[in-house]
Amino acid sequence: MDTTAIFEFLRSRAKFAVAAAGLFAAGTLTSPLERVAWSEARERIGAFSPEALGSSAGTGVALGTLGGFRTVIADVAWLRAFHFWETRDAVACLKFAELAMTLAPEQFFFLENAANYIAFDFPVWEIRRRGGTRQVPAPVRREIHRKAMNEALRLLENAAERMPDDPRVFVLAAQISAMKTDTIYGAVDFGKTAAYYRNACERPGAPLFAFATYAKFAAEHLPAERGNAEAFLARCRDAAESAEEKRFFEALLAEYFGGENQPPHKSSSSAESRAELSVPASENGASQRTNK
């Protein structure tokens, strides 16, 4: 090996040595700060229990005290909730799910899964704990499912107060209502379910299937709601900002209401009404609407 090759070899190794020495020096110099930071973090985290956080929900205490650790602890709490879901421990699962939702109320994932756990998994576990369907009479099973449905819907209704403009909360409530009432009573509670879908439709960025389901339920199963639904969908059609959306609402009106409610002729008054109803389109292409 000639002198030049040896020099290049040593220089390349020297770069790594300098970098390693720099990292070591930085770690040594910041070690006292690290100990102080983690000591403070542990004190903050250790001061909280699921019960304490639950009682302080909505007050900003968790955000102010945990700071940047809030979402990290929320993820850890959810992992614990999932662990107890796997072991079929409903009480512990719900406790840590509520902790995760309290720490990170903006995370819809936590809310969605917690509501589904309560509505669909917990009642099945309870029936199995009592000996299964052969040991638990049908009226008792229906009551267990009814209580689970009400608890899940109560969770979502409370969430709707914190997220009043999020249509996903109402869509999820509608879906749970439809499936659970069908299980409990042998038929969907169309009135309850349609009301949730209508609430979803009145929120910005509501999915189009919510409008379609609301139209179907109102037209086919709720005679008292039929006229109100037709007028609402006609307003949505008039407020639509794209030709595709306008055709969608026209198709709903034609299929479920006979297409009797035709678009009004353009005039100064109708133009003002349309301008009042129209709002910017959302990112997913569905217009944001306000029920007037």
C-alpha beads as a LAMMPS data file, in Angstrom:
LAMMPS data file: protein, C-alpha beads

292 atoms
291 bonds

1 atom types
1 bond types

-500.0 500.0 xlo xhi
-500.0 500.0 ylo yhi
-500.0 500.0 zlo zhi

Masses

1 110.0

Atoms # bond

1 1 1 0.000 0.000 0.000
2 1 1 1.548 3.358 -1.049
3 1 1 1.684 6.487 1.082
4 1 1 -1.262 8.191 -0.671
5 1 1 -3.557 5.219 -0.069
6 1 1 -2.572 5.061 3.595
7 1 1 -3.256 8.789 3.976
8 1 1 -6.730 8.491 2.394
9 1 1 -7.554 5.520 4.598
10 1 1 -6.567 7.382 7.775
11 1 1 -8.428 10.529 6.710
12 1 1 -11.670 8.617 6.118
13 1 1 -11.382 7.008 9.539
14 1 1 -10.581 10.361 11.112
15 1 1 -13.939 11.753 9.958
16 1 1 -15.794 9.057 11.869
17 1 1 -13.577 9.570 14.909
18 1 1 -14.247 13.317 14.960
19 1 1 -18.008 12.783 14.560
20 1 1 -18.065 10.196 17.354
21 1 1 -16.052 12.473 19.616
22 1 1 -18.440 15.350 18.903
23 1 1 -21.501 13.254 19.737
24 1 1 -19.866 12.002 22.915
25 1 1 -19.009 15.550 23.989
26 1 1 -22.536 16.777 23.222
27 1 1 -24.062 13.917 25.191
28 1 1 -21.779 14.582 28.136
29 1 1 -22.501 18.306 28.165
30 1 1 -26.295 17.888 27.868
31 1 1 -26.586 14.985 30.293
32 1 1 -27.487 17.247 33.264
33 1 1 -30.226 18.890 31.186
34 1 1 -31.540 15.479 30.144
35 1 1 -31.792 14.342 33.752
36 1 1 -33.662 17.495 34.725
37 1 1 -36.065 17.215 31.774
38 1 1 -36.885 13.556 32.331
39 1 1 -37.232 14.094 36.064
40 1 1 -39.803 16.809 35.429
41 1 1 -41.587 14.676 32.828
42 1 1 -41.800 11.711 35.173
43 1 1 -43.216 13.925 37.907
44 1 1 -45.859 15.274 35.554
45 1 1 -46.819 11.900 34.155
46 1 1 -46.840 10.235 37.547
47 1 1 -49.158 12.884 38.953
48 1 1 -51.928 11.806 36.594
49 1 1 -54.254 8.845 36.878
50 1 1 -57.108 7.944 34.531
51 1 1 -59.555 9.114 37.204
52 1 1 -57.809 12.464 37.689
53 1 1 -57.631 13.099 33.969
54 1 1 -61.257 12.133 33.542
55 1 1 -62.362 14.661 36.152
56 1 1 -60.286 17.383 34.477
57 1 1 -61.423 16.622 30.921
58 1 1 -62.051 19.770 28.924
59 1 1 -60.305 22.068 31.385
60 1 1 -56.951 22.167 29.587
61 1 1 -55.138 20.718 32.615
62 1 1 -53.742 17.740 30.701
63 1 1 -52.467 19.925 27.864
64 1 1 -50.946 22.500 30.182
65 1 1 -49.289 19.998 32.500
66 1 1 -48.095 17.315 30.110
67 1 1 -47.236 19.700 27.290
68 1 1 -45.523 17.905 24.435
69 1 1 -45.826 14.563 26.214
70 1 1 -49.619 14.626 25.900
71 1 1 -49.930 12.768 22.599
72 1 1 -47.190 10.321 23.554
73 1 1 -48.989 9.374 26.757
74 1 1 -52.263 9.156 24.812
75 1 1 -50.700 6.598 22.472
76 1 1 -49.362 4.616 25.418
77 1 1 -52.797 4.695 27.053
78 1 1 -54.382 3.425 23.861
79 1 1 -51.908 0.565 23.643
80 1 1 -52.933 -0.376 27.179
81 1 1 -56.593 -0.173 26.169
82 1 1 -55.915 -2.463 23.226
83 1 1 -54.076 -4.889 25.495
84 1 1 -57.121 -5.135 27.756
85 1 1 -59.374 -5.449 24.703
86 1 1 -57.367 -8.517 23.710
87 1 1 -57.777 -9.966 27.219
88 1 1 -61.536 -9.175 27.200
89 1 1 -61.301 -6.879 30.231
90 1 1 -64.018 -4.336 29.445
91 1 1 -63.550 -2.182 32.557
92 1 1 -59.790 -1.712 32.126
93 1 1 -60.126 -1.328 28.356
94 1 1 -62.654 1.474 28.726
95 1 1 -60.619 3.185 31.464
96 1 1 -57.517 3.489 29.292
97 1 1 -59.550 4.308 26.174
98 1 1 -61.120 7.217 28.047
99 1 1 -57.656 8.290 29.185
100 1 1 -56.442 8.321 25.572
101 1 1 -59.499 10.300 24.441
102 1 1 -59.041 12.804 27.264
103 1 1 -55.385 13.374 26.425
104 1 1 -55.927 13.587 22.655
105 1 1 -59.579 14.497 21.998
106 1 1 -58.692 15.517 18.447
107 1 1 -57.822 11.913 17.529
108 1 1 -61.001 10.480 15.963
109 1 1 -59.378 7.039 15.829
110 1 1 -59.633 6.716 19.619
111 1 1 -63.276 7.769 19.677
112 1 1 -64.294 5.545 16.773
113 1 1 -62.742 2.402 18.199
114 1 1 -63.923 3.072 21.750
115 1 1 -67.513 3.502 20.552
116 1 1 -67.326 0.279 18.553
117 1 1 -65.814 -1.598 21.505
118 1 1 -68.648 -0.445 23.763
119 1 1 -71.417 -1.102 21.250
120 1 1 -70.342 -4.414 19.762
121 1 1 -67.632 -6.140 21.807
122 1 1 -68.529 -5.428 25.421
123 1 1 -72.079 -6.860 25.282
124 1 1 -70.822 -10.056 23.641
125 1 1 -68.197 -10.456 26.378
126 1 1 -70.858 -9.889 29.041
127 1 1 -73.158 -12.532 27.565
128 1 1 -70.286 -15.006 27.315
129 1 1 -69.278 -14.234 30.897
130 1 1 -72.784 -15.188 31.991
131 1 1 -72.618 -18.518 30.193
132 1 1 -73.380 -17.705 26.558
133 1 1 -76.598 -17.511 24.589
134 1 1 -77.835 -20.860 25.899
135 1 1 -77.660 -19.666 29.496
136 1 1 -78.777 -16.052 29.027
137 1 1 -82.468 -15.581 28.079
138 1 1 -83.246 -13.520 24.980
139 1 1 -84.823 -10.604 26.918
140 1 1 -81.691 -10.312 29.067
141 1 1 -79.455 -10.397 25.994
142 1 1 -81.514 -7.637 24.386
143 1 1 -81.218 -5.520 27.522
144 1 1 -77.440 -5.992 27.588
145 1 1 -77.208 -4.889 23.948
146 1 1 -79.568 -1.957 24.574
147 1 1 -77.451 -0.637 27.455
148 1 1 -74.288 -1.016 25.368
149 1 1 -75.857 0.899 22.477
150 1 1 -76.998 3.731 24.739
151 1 1 -73.564 3.994 26.343
152 1 1 -71.838 4.144 22.944
153 1 1 -74.278 6.759 21.650
154 1 1 -73.844 8.798 24.827
155 1 1 -70.078 8.749 24.276
156 1 1 -70.558 10.027 20.718
157 1 1 -73.075 12.686 21.728
158 1 1 -70.622 14.003 24.310
159 1 1 -67.913 14.020 21.642
160 1 1 -70.230 15.959 19.329
161 1 1 -70.257 18.791 21.865
162 1 1 -66.466 19.041 21.527
163 1 1 -66.462 18.489 17.750
164 1 1 -69.767 20.026 16.605
165 1 1 -68.659 20.421 12.981
166 1 1 -67.280 16.906 12.461
167 1 1 -69.771 14.806 10.438
168 1 1 -67.898 11.597 11.241
169 1 1 -69.227 11.605 14.809
170 1 1 -72.841 11.650 13.612
171 1 1 -72.230 9.131 10.822
172 1 1 -70.726 6.710 13.335
173 1 1 -73.670 7.253 15.686
174 1 1 -76.085 6.555 12.825
175 1 1 -74.301 3.348 11.879
176 1 1 -74.221 2.091 15.466
177 1 1 -77.887 3.005 15.914
178 1 1 -78.922 1.134 12.767
179 1 1 -76.980 -2.043 13.517
180 1 1 -77.755 -2.218 17.222
181 1 1 -81.484 -1.493 16.969
182 1 1 -81.728 -4.165 14.298
183 1 1 -80.008 -6.604 16.678
184 1 1 -82.117 -5.614 19.684
185 1 1 -85.564 -5.142 18.167
186 1 1 -85.291 -7.098 14.934
187 1 1 -85.756 -3.902 12.924
188 1 1 -83.831 -0.665 12.464
189 1 1 -85.010 2.357 14.440
190 1 1 -85.283 4.531 11.340
191 1 1 -86.292 7.659 13.249
192 1 1 -83.242 7.644 15.523
193 1 1 -80.862 6.656 12.727
194 1 1 -82.225 9.195 10.237
195 1 1 -81.837 11.967 12.822
196 1 1 -78.142 11.156 13.190
197 1 1 -77.677 11.087 9.417
198 1 1 -79.476 14.423 9.096
199 1 1 -77.130 15.916 11.683
200 1 1 -74.175 14.572 9.703
201 1 1 -75.551 16.072 6.480
202 1 1 -75.720 19.510 8.081
203 1 1 -71.981 19.474 8.838
204 1 1 -69.214 20.686 6.492
205 1 1 -67.740 17.969 4.291
206 1 1 -70.452 15.393 4.999
207 1 1 -70.044 12.226 2.885
208 1 1 -72.581 11.839 0.100
209 1 1 -73.687 8.419 1.310
210 1 1 -75.066 10.140 4.434
211 1 1 -77.418 12.179 2.232
212 1 1 -78.419 9.073 0.277
213 1 1 -79.169 7.061 3.425
214 1 1 -81.095 9.919 5.003
215 1 1 -83.174 10.312 1.831
216 1 1 -83.939 6.585 1.689
217 1 1 -84.933 6.313 5.347
218 1 1 -87.088 9.452 5.284
219 1 1 -88.839 8.595 2.017
220 1 1 -89.465 4.903 2.657
221 1 1 -89.904 4.643 6.424
222 1 1 -90.703 8.064 7.922
223 1 1 -93.819 9.650 6.365
224 1 1 -93.743 12.561 8.823
225 1 1 -90.154 13.397 7.808
226 1 1 -90.673 13.040 4.065
227 1 1 -91.575 16.661 3.270
228 1 1 -88.820 18.064 5.475
229 1 1 -86.248 15.753 3.882
230 1 1 -87.327 16.690 0.360
231 1 1 -87.047 20.410 1.094
232 1 1 -83.645 19.936 2.731
233 1 1 -82.256 17.966 -0.220
234 1 1 -83.630 20.560 -2.627
235 1 1 -81.731 23.268 -0.741
236 1 1 -78.592 21.131 -0.877
237 1 1 -79.059 20.766 -4.627
238 1 1 -79.433 24.526 -5.048
239 1 1 -76.323 25.135 -2.920
240 1 1 -74.185 22.583 -4.791
241 1 1 -71.122 24.192 -6.348
242 1 1 -70.388 21.514 -8.923
243 1 1 -72.506 20.007 -11.674
244 1 1 -71.699 16.531 -10.378
245 1 1 -73.074 17.293 -6.925
246 1 1 -76.137 18.961 -8.385
247 1 1 -76.861 15.841 -10.441
248 1 1 -76.383 13.706 -7.333
249 1 1 -79.062 15.585 -5.398
250 1 1 -81.376 15.693 -8.404
251 1 1 -81.043 11.902 -8.656
252 1 1 -81.917 11.515 -4.963
253 1 1 -84.978 13.723 -5.347
254 1 1 -86.087 11.840 -8.449
255 1 1 -85.567 8.381 -6.931
256 1 1 -87.126 8.933 -3.520
257 1 1 -89.472 11.889 -3.986
258 1 1 -90.570 11.592 -7.604
259 1 1 -88.536 14.554 -8.804
260 1 1 -91.420 16.926 -8.099
261 1 1 -89.199 19.518 -6.485
262 1 1 -87.587 21.015 -9.585
263 1 1 -84.871 23.702 -9.487
264 1 1 -86.389 27.204 -9.348
265 1 1 -86.037 29.586 -12.286
266 1 1 -83.193 32.035 -11.868
267 1 1 -84.239 35.379 -10.499
268 1 1 -82.757 38.040 -8.294
269 1 1 -84.406 36.581 -5.195
270 1 1 -83.413 32.982 -5.969
271 1 1 -79.862 34.082 -6.742
272 1 1 -79.650 35.781 -3.362
273 1 1 -81.012 32.673 -1.685
274 1 1 -78.467 30.471 -3.449
275 1 1 -75.611 32.780 -2.513
276 1 1 -76.761 32.626 1.088
277 1 1 -76.716 28.822 1.052
278 1 1 -73.472 28.321 -0.854
279 1 1 -70.188 27.901 0.982
280 1 1 -66.701 26.889 -0.197
281 1 1 -66.134 23.298 -1.313
282 1 1 -64.232 21.064 1.077
283 1 1 -61.007 19.257 0.260
284 1 1 -62.742 15.956 -0.475
285 1 1 -64.988 17.527 -3.082
286 1 1 -68.188 17.597 -1.043
287 1 1 -69.626 21.077 -0.578
288 1 1 -69.838 22.485 2.891
289 1 1 -73.497 23.190 3.613
290 1 1 -75.513 24.978 6.236
291 1 1 -79.142 24.106 6.772
292 1 1 -81.199 27.262 6.612

Bonds

1 1 1 2
2 1 2 3
3 1 3 4
4 1 4 5
5 1 5 6
6 1 6 7
7 1 7 8
8 1 8 9
9 1 9 10
10 1 10 11
11 1 11 12
12 1 12 13
13 1 13 14
14 1 14 15
15 1 15 16
16 1 16 17
17 1 17 18
18 1 18 19
19 1 19 20
20 1 20 21
21 1 21 22
22 1 22 23
23 1 23 24
24 1 24 25
25 1 25 26
26 1 26 27
27 1 27 28
28 1 28 29
29 1 29 30
30 1 30 31
31 1 31 32
32 1 32 33
33 1 33 34
34 1 34 35
35 1 35 36
36 1 36 37
37 1 37 38
38 1 38 39
39 1 39 40
40 1 40 41
41 1 41 42
42 1 42 43
43 1 43 44
44 1 44 45
45 1 45 46
46 1 46 47
47 1 47 48
48 1 48 49
49 1 49 50
50 1 50 51
51 1 51 52
52 1 52 53
53 1 53 54
54 1 54 55
55 1 55 56
56 1 56 57
57 1 57 58
58 1 58 59
59 1 59 60
60 1 60 61
61 1 61 62
62 1 62 63
63 1 63 64
64 1 64 65
65 1 65 66
66 1 66 67
67 1 67 68
68 1 68 69
69 1 69 70
70 1 70 71
71 1 71 72
72 1 72 73
73 1 73 74
74 1 74 75
75 1 75 76
76 1 76 77
77 1 77 78
78 1 78 79
79 1 79 80
80 1 80 81
81 1 81 82
82 1 82 83
83 1 83 84
84 1 84 85
85 1 85 86
86 1 86 87
87 1 87 88
88 1 88 89
89 1 89 90
90 1 90 91
91 1 91 92
92 1 92 93
93 1 93 94
94 1 94 95
95 1 95 96
96 1 96 97
97 1 97 98
98 1 98 99
99 1 99 100
100 1 100 101
101 1 101 102
102 1 102 103
103 1 103 104
104 1 104 105
105 1 105 106
106 1 106 107
107 1 107 108
108 1 108 109
109 1 109 110
110 1 110 111
111 1 111 112
112 1 112 113
113 1 113 114
114 1 114 115
115 1 115 116
116 1 116 117
117 1 117 118
118 1 118 119
119 1 119 120
120 1 120 121
121 1 121 122
122 1 122 123
123 1 123 124
124 1 124 125
125 1 125 126
126 1 126 127
127 1 127 128
128 1 128 129
129 1 129 130
130 1 130 131
131 1 131 132
132 1 132 133
133 1 133 134
134 1 134 135
135 1 135 136
136 1 136 137
137 1 137 138
138 1 138 139
139 1 139 140
140 1 140 141
141 1 141 142
142 1 142 143
143 1 143 144
144 1 144 145
145 1 145 146
146 1 146 147
147 1 147 148
148 1 148 149
149 1 149 150
150 1 150 151
151 1 151 152
152 1 152 153
153 1 153 154
154 1 154 155
155 1 155 156
156 1 156 157
157 1 157 158
158 1 158 159
159 1 159 160
160 1 160 161
161 1 161 162
162 1 162 163
163 1 163 164
164 1 164 165
165 1 165 166
166 1 166 167
167 1 167 168
168 1 168 169
169 1 169 170
170 1 170 171
171 1 171 172
172 1 172 173
173 1 173 174
174 1 174 175
175 1 175 176
176 1 176 177
177 1 177 178
178 1 178 179
179 1 179 180
180 1 180 181
181 1 181 182
182 1 182 183
183 1 183 184
184 1 184 185
185 1 185 186
186 1 186 187
187 1 187 188
188 1 188 189
189 1 189 190
190 1 190 191
191 1 191 192
192 1 192 193
193 1 193 194
194 1 194 195
195 1 195 196
196 1 196 197
197 1 197 198
198 1 198 199
199 1 199 200
200 1 200 201
201 1 201 202
202 1 202 203
203 1 203 204
204 1 204 205
205 1 205 206
206 1 206 207
207 1 207 208
208 1 208 209
209 1 209 210
210 1 210 211
211 1 211 212
212 1 212 213
213 1 213 214
214 1 214 215
215 1 215 216
216 1 216 217
217 1 217 218
218 1 218 219
219 1 219 220
220 1 220 221
221 1 221 222
222 1 222 223
223 1 223 224
224 1 224 225
225 1 225 226
226 1 226 227
227 1 227 228
228 1 228 229
229 1 229 230
230 1 230 231
231 1 231 232
232 1 232 233
233 1 233 234
234 1 234 235
235 1 235 236
236 1 236 237
237 1 237 238
238 1 238 239
239 1 239 240
240 1 240 241
241 1 241 242
242 1 242 243
243 1 243 244
244 1 244 245
245 1 245 246
246 1 246 247
247 1 247 248
248 1 248 249
249 1 249 250
250 1 250 251
251 1 251 252
252 1 252 253
253 1 253 254
254 1 254 255
255 1 255 256
256 1 256 257
257 1 257 258
258 1 258 259
259 1 259 260
260 1 260 261
261 1 261 262
262 1 262 263
263 1 263 264
264 1 264 265
265 1 265 266
266 1 266 267
267 1 267 268
268 1 268 269
269 1 269 270
270 1 270 271
271 1 271 272
272 1 272 273
273 1 273 274
274 1 274 275
275 1 275 276
276 1 276 277
277 1 277 278
278 1 278 279
279 1 279 280
280 1 280 281
281 1 281 282
282 1 282 283
283 1 283 284
284 1 284 285
285 1 285 286
286 1 286 287
287 1 287 288
288 1 288 289
289 1 289 290
290 1 290 291
291 1 291 292
